[in-house]
Amino acid sequence: MKLTIVTGITGKLGEEYLNYFKNQENNLSVGFSRRKPLRKNKKTKYLLADLLNKKEVENEISRLDFSR
């Protein structure tokens, strides 16, 4: 299984990257943003955090399940 982390998912480029990776085999996509995205897809795990805030990022990443 591959893990893909995309930042800036509320922007057009970030959203398009998520759309691309959601169709890839054996891929877990994680999207980071400061704001909730307007559109979501079921194959992506969404995390809300400001990437400049280390504590927020650590808290969000700790919620991920890497056991697959």
C-alpha positions, 0 to 999 in steps of 0.5 A: 500500500502506498501513502500519498499526502497532499497539502492545500487540498482546498485549492484547485491544484490540491483538489486535482491531485486528490482526484488523481490519486483516488483512482490509483490501486493500493493507495491511501490518500491523506489530504491536509488543509486549514479549512474544510474542503467543499467537496470530499471523496470517499477514498481520502482521509481528510485532516485539518491542520495548519502546517506551520503549527507542529502540534496541530499536525502531530495531533492529526497524524496521530489519528491515522491508522497505518496498520493496513 
